[in-house]
Structure formats: C-alpha cells, structure tokens
Amino acid sequence: MRLVPKGYHSVLDAGARDGYYSLQLTQYFDSVTSLDLSKPQVEHERITCVAGDLTRLPYPDNSFDVVFCTEVLEHIPALEEAVREIKRVAKRCILIGVPYKQDIHVGRVTCPKCDKVSPPWGHVNVFDEHRLEELFQPFRVAQQALTGVNQSKTNAVATWLTDLGKNPYGVYGAEQRCLYCGSSLETEPTRTFIHKVWGSLGTRIMRAHSALSKPHPNWIHIVFER
C-alpha cells in the first residue's frame, strides 16, 4: 500500500477477490471499483462491486486514474489480453504485484480425477522486472519494490520424477482447482508403492537443488506511469 499512487480520484481494483485491498484503497481514492469474475461481496459507500473479466473490461479508454492489480496476472493464461485491457482503462498509473522469478515446477499438483498436472496455486505465468517492463510499454516504471525471500528451485529430472510420483508434496487445498477439468485439488491422488518411490527421489533432488540455489525476492511490485 506504500506504493499506491496518491492524489488521484478513481481506482480499479482488478481481481479484487473478497475486497480486502478495495477497502484499504478507500483511504486514498474517492471512487473504488472492485472487480472480479464473481462479484466481490464488500459494502462501502465509495466502493462499487462488479463482476467482470480482466481480459474484456466493460469500460471505455482511460476510465480510471489508477489500476491496482496484485496477485492476479500469474493466474491468467490470456496474459497479453489482460495487460492490454489494464493499459487501455488506466489514465495515469498502474500498480502491479506478482511473484518474482517463481519456479512453477516446484509444488506442482496431480489431479485425482483427470491425472493431469497443474502448476502450484494455478500460477501459469512467470515474471521478473524485465518482462513486466516489456508488457506494460509505453508506460514507464516510476517505483519498484522487491519483498520476501524465495529459494525454491528444481530441475528437469526432479520435475519428471515427481510428476511420475503424482507430486506428493504439491500445493493441494480446498481453494485449488485443476486447470484442465476444474476438479477440486483438495484431495491428493492415490499413489502406489512405485509412485511413492519416484516421488521421494524427485523430491530429494528438488530439495538438494533448492539448497544450492541462490535466494531471491519472493514478490515484485511496480508502479507504472504514462
């Protein structure tokens, strides 16, 4: 929130989920639009809740002084379409927050229904500052912050083995969904003895690789200006 551009009237919270950030944004903006695929359920006199698709925003060009979009773009397969829409409706500034240099082969999950592999937390895109700068041209970087620490790293052999073992240490949970069939990933797949052997070998290699890897920040937040 320290990076939020101040002195403007309107902001779009793109991918607002439960409206947590939307409520905080009312400290700095007269008008807050809280948008997600499902209409956010948050009540505040200065917040307008809207159901909408970030790749097809229902607003004309330059509709908002600021677009605020954090923990969203890593989930969107149609990334370029979403970025194009964000730039189109942003009149002054854009604040983006995404995982930084994440290895999305770490924490992969195997669907118990269709047996296909999905990345952790549904993250399908990987970012660093250079990719973000390219995506958001002609906007220019005004501020940038790197936070947290991440050392998780893997390699092709470990990934292959853990996939064969049906990813025993993947990010399973009630909020996780298979990218292919949409099934819940709350329940882990059934594993035979040989699956457990493969998964154990792959996990050991992955942990060794992570231990030898150089730590880097976990998140990057960038403010772009026209």
Order of alpha helices (4+ residues) and beta strands (2+ residues): beta-alpha-beta-beta-beta-alpha-beta-beta-beta-alpha-beta-alpha-beta-beta-alpha-beta
